[in-house]
């Protein structure tokens, strides 16, 4: 199961909690980066992508858009 599927399987409440924790993690990573303590700078982009992924899924649910991940799988069968 990839990350997108994992996030699509979460409830809206879980996604909101995950979004809050990801934003906190991004803040901490930026702080570590600015003080020169960040060991892996790629964590910044990974967390940013996870935030975007979470916000996209929340927006899809808000507007009632279909799940794109499921739609791709159905087309391949």
C-alpha positions as CSV (number, residue, x, y, z in Angstrom):
1,X,0.0,0.0,0.0
2,X,1.5,3.3,-1.0
3,X,1.1,6.6,0.8
4,X,-1.8,7.9,-1.3
5,X,-3.8,4.7,-0.6
6,X,-2.9,4.9,3.1
7,X,-4.2,8.5,3.3
8,X,-7.4,7.7,1.3
9,X,-8.2,5.0,3.8
10,X,-8.1,7.4,6.7
11,X,-11.2,9.1,8.1
12,X,-11.6,12.9,7.7
13,X,-10.9,13.3,11.5
14,X,-7.7,11.3,11.2
15,X,-6.6,13.3,8.2
16,X,-7.1,16.6,10.0
17,X,-5.0,15.2,12.9
18,X,-2.4,14.0,10.5
19,X,-2.3,17.4,8.8
20,X,-1.8,19.2,12.2
21,X,1.1,16.8,13.1
22,X,2.7,17.2,9.7
23,X,2.6,21.0,9.9
24,X,4.2,20.8,13.4
25,X,6.9,18.4,12.0
26,X,7.6,20.8,9.1
27,X,8.0,23.7,11.5
28,X,10.5,21.6,13.6
29,X,12.4,20.5,10.5
30,X,12.6,24.1,9.2
31,X,13.9,25.2,12.6
32,X,16.5,22.4,12.6
33,X,17.5,23.3,9.1
34,X,18.0,27.0,10.0
35,X,20.2,26.1,13.0
36,X,22.2,23.5,11.0
37,X,21.1,20.5,13.0
38,X,19.0,18.8,10.2
39,X,20.7,15.6,9.2
40,X,18.6,14.7,6.2
41,X,17.3,17.7,4.2
42,X,15.2,15.5,2.0
43,X,12.8,15.2,5.0
44,X,11.6,18.7,4.3
45,X,10.3,17.8,0.8
46,X,8.8,14.6,2.0
47,X,6.8,16.3,4.7
48,X,5.7,19.0,2.3
49,X,4.5,16.4,-0.2
50,X,2.6,14.6,2.6
51,X,1.0,17.9,3.6
52,X,-0.1,18.5,0.0
53,X,-1.4,15.0,-0.3
54,X,-3.4,15.3,2.8
55,X,-4.8,18.7,1.9
56,X,-5.8,17.3,-1.6
57,X,-7.7,14.4,-0.1
58,X,-9.5,16.7,2.3
59,X,-10.5,19.0,-0.5
60,X,-11.7,16.1,-2.6
61,X,-13.9,15.0,0.2
62,X,-15.2,18.5,0.8
63,X,-16.1,19.0,-2.9
64,X,-17.4,15.4,-3.4
65,X,-14.8,14.6,-6.1
66,X,-14.3,10.9,-6.8
67,X,-11.2,9.1,-5.5
68,X,-8.6,9.4,-8.3
69,X,-6.5,6.5,-7.0
70,X,-9.4,4.1,-7.2
71,X,-10.4,5.4,-10.6
72,X,-7.0,4.6,-12.0
73,X,-7.1,1.0,-10.7
74,X,-10.5,0.4,-12.2
75,X,-9.4,1.6,-15.6
76,X,-6.4,-0.9,-15.6
77,X,-8.5,-4.0,-15.0
